Amino acid sequence: MKLVVSEDCIGCGACIDTCPEVFDWNEDGTMAKAIDADVPDANTDAATQAMSDCPVGAISEE
């Protein structure tokens, strides 16, 4: 599973708090980004939770 964060991100940081192994701040520190690789099996549940908890639905599976 590979996740992406769209331009709809409002930079609330909820995904980063939920799954910092998969999500981090972009270069500007204004919105989240997902790792460029497949989500490690150990982080699938937390990453899926972060995706479903995103308040603007900016995270999707690629």
Secondary structure, 3 states (H helix, E strand, C coil): CCEEECCCCCCCCHHHHHCCCCEEECCCCCCEEECCCCCCHHHHHHHHHHHHHCCCCCEEEC
